[in-house]
């Protein structure tokens, strides 16, 4: 078990979730229960799953939660693209979010490999 708040991947995914949460505040009210809600949930799921997995004793479970976080990050990326294409997020800002998501994904994959190697299957 480890304190997730010390993990750089958690810190960066947490910041990305906060940034996206704030960005969705300017989305049209008609999207409140649609794209706004879905993007917020997907973005929040990344650091949430890192946190939950970090408290698991078995490496296999921890790796599973990191896989879930990766899936949520992929969902977040797509929702950012849709938001950009609908004109809700300006292209330069969306590009920054997508670049950060790519970096977080690399970190998640690295952490998952480390967990599996250090703690076994």
FENVENHU-V466641 format. One record per helix or strand of 2 or more residues. SS is the DSSP state (H for helix, E for strand). FROM is the first residue (numbers start at 1). TO is the last residue. If there is no record, write none. Layout:
# FENVENHU-V466641
SS|FROM|TO, SS|FROM|TO
This chain:
# FENVENHU-V466641
H|4|6, H|8|24, H|29|31, H|35|54, H|59|85, H|91|119
